[in-house]
Amino acid sequence: MTDSPEGAPGIPDDPPPFPAFEVLGSEQVYSSPWCGLRRDRVRLPSGGEIEHHLFELPEAVTVVPLLEDGRVLLIGQYRYSHGRTHWELPAGRLAAGEAPQDGAARELREETGHAAARWEGLPGFFPLNGISAHYAHAFVAHGCREVGAPEREPSEQILTRAFARSEIEALLDSGRLQDAFAALPLLHWLRRADLG
């Protein structure tokens, strides 16, 4: 699941692992095709017991779409959870058994109508580390071009717009890119582009 090279020269090691908590019991509180909620009872190394509530989501993908002219394609999307429309990257959950890059290509096509000439992996991340094992795979889609109309879900309200690198940097620097699925991969992409 990790996308970073362990033990590579110049890269500090991860901290030594703590012992895992002993699971004393687990109960599925809620389950739907979208998400689940699980309550685990665990024993701490001190001997005490606590409940951990875990939010269950399938793995996800997020894509930095680079157009053939070097601009980045972002989507403006309405989010019911907080009632705002903001700039994001094409992203979504993986279907059962779907390979991450296949899921990234599908999300790019469905949300923007674009396809990529070449794919590059970026470091993935845990967006809900404290309450979920949910993991997001990240990619750069190079040489994107429009291949058809988007195939959006009925609940998706989305528009697309191409941004120059300087505009992406301005959005990041101003704090206007508030979606972690967009901000973190874009920062990784910019860093890699600078290291070139």
ABEGO torsion letter per residue (X at the ends): XBABBBGBBGBBBBBBBBBBBBBABBBBABBBAABBBBBBBBBBAAGBBBBBBBBBBBBBBBBBBBBAAGBBBBBBBBBAAAGBBBBBBBBEBBBBGBBAAAAAAAAAAAAAGBBBABBBBBBBBBAAAAABABBBBBBBBBGBBBAEBBBBBAABBBBBBBBBAAAAAAAAAAGABABAAAAAAAAAAAAAAAAX
